[in-house]
Amino acid sequence: MASAEAVAALVEAGGAHVPRLMERLEVRLGELAASHGDVLGEHAGATIAAGGKRLRPLLVFLAAGPEPRDEEGVLRAAIAVELIHSATLVHDDVLDGAALRRGRPTVVAAAGRAMATATGDLLFSRAFAELARSGDPEAIRMLSDASSALAEGELMQRADAWDVAVTRERYLARCDLKTARLFEAACRLGALGGAGFPEELGEFGRRIGLAFQLLDDVLDVSGPAERTGKHRGTDLLDGTVTLPLILAREESVELARLDLRSVRTPAAAEAVCEAIAASGVLDEARAQALAMVADAKTGLPDLADAQRAALELVADGVVDRFA
Amino acid sequence: MASAEAVAALVEAGGAHVPRLMERLEVRLGELAASHGDVLGEHAGATIAAGGKRLRPLLVFLAAGPEPRDEEGVLRAAIAVELIHSATLVHDDVLDGAALRRGRPTVVAAAGRAMATATGDLLFSRAFAELARSGDPEAIRMLSDASSALAEGELMQRADAWDVAVTRERYLARCDLKTARLFEAACRLGALGGAGFPEELGEFGRRIGLAFQLLDDVLDVSGPAERTGKHRGTDLLDGTVTLPLILAREESVELARLDLRSVRTPAAAEAVCEAIAASGVLDEARAQALAMVADAKTGLPDLADAQRAALELVADGVVDRFA
């Protein structure tokens, strides 16, 4: 997942249906943005178009396999998970007052908090409208559960902010809610309209989603900024306690005594990142994520070789992205 | 709708099923708040519990009629529309930085913008989860269309802010999106699980929803503050152009020349409200709303007498609330 080339390779490996569906996805997302008049066309449209790696739709397509039973349903599911993901990004940017995302002005920067909040709400609503048109209540249940989990994860993160005594278990529960459950839903939804195994593929998605979040949190500490496009230690400045700090507090008396509220500047956050890295826990955190990816691959059900290979490539891609 | 007594009278008039369903609604909303752990229990729970008149659930129950075909589905629909309504209130309060709603601290005041934004997102998600469990894709389509319309109405309001040249038609389109469509969905959803006539009852809901918004906008100009619990002219301070100003600009050269951005203080807004009232247009705006309510009643389909009488009472209640 490190580059556009790597994604292209993944798309190829998934079989001929994947590039075709990825293309249809872009067309449909574009139509959707255009169908809501100038206001949505401008703001949500920019958000959707700015794109990103479309990792969640890719999971839907790969989980569906090469000959999905219900291709239109699979496509709708991919659109819906991407819209939910986009909605949360728009709302996150409002809260963070972020100026740029993926190199483009955020909705909040371009149009203000009110427009951005409403844009996020609209993207949420359109996600459900999209799935409702596919007519499968089971699919809508999966999406609404994942989307509830996402919001609960966000609530938990804010509730636990500045609390350095957060346990590893509670941290993992938060990552599960805010990241892994939408990965799980993507895979389950794909399986539902495809070759089956919703339970097993859902579990696969959940595990790589958890690994994805862990590695993202490690990267926020390890940097360097050139790779991530942002400064190290943004989580610390936000009061968000992640696995590296949780582990490092067991190794370092200074870090155990740290009051996060005293970390107020990028330079101070950078220094804490150095101390965490020096405590030697980053490799351990990475190893935990890698073990999750290995478990995800081991747990894959009895799939056709090409489908299995493509899913394994995505799992490895999650790791490579942060290598 | 002027008082708790008036609502109680409505509930009575609707038949024995209405108080029973209203009670079940409260129990279920309470369970829902409690089922999401301490964080949701605290914030979304407070929002849901703070209640309000439950006008939209009441419409669901009355549209369903005395012997709903699918009582559980009707109840789920009522919960879902109330959750969508609550979600938008929570997000509105974030944008307005409102301290109180219905006399209680808002989520944003109690817990900050981040928690409040996530709480709103969670309420949205739970609304769809609730309806998904009833298993009717048609119902989910109705809700997601209404919820999309709501966000689009909000976007339109912000896009048109400070523009005094907004036409009556565009104003009505905005009111339709941000208010009437959820009233419509409430009635359609009730009809769907009840005695039928979804089109006609949906149209009834849409018309009284539009009247509701018009009268609310008149009240913001007419005051007095003792009745509305807020100062006159909050819409003006917000840059929101509503029917009274649109009509008054045709009557008064001064108002036609007004630059809304120059209206910066509650006292200045109060003075503009006086000028609008003095132009004599408030009665005309009220008359337009009353005509919509009359149309709504005339357009009611061939229902049992008790059901029709109850729906007519709600329609009149919308008017009385602002009388």
Interface residues (C-beta under 8 A of the other chain):
Chain A: H36 G37 D38 V39 L40 H43 A87 T88 H91 V94 L95 A111 G112 R113 A114 M115 T117 A118 T119 G120 D121 L122 F124 S125 R126 F128 A129 L131 A132 R133 S134 G135 D136 P137 I140 R141 L143 S144 D145 S147 S148 L150 A151 E152 E154 L155 M156 R158 A159
Chain B: H36 G37 D38 V39 L40 H43 A87 T88 H91 V94 L95 A111 G112 R113 A114 M115 T117 A118 T119 G120 D121 L122 F124 S125 R126 F128 A129 L131 A132 R133 S134 G135 D136 P137 I140 R141 L143 S144 D145 S147 S148 L150 A151 E152 E154 L155 M156 R158 A159
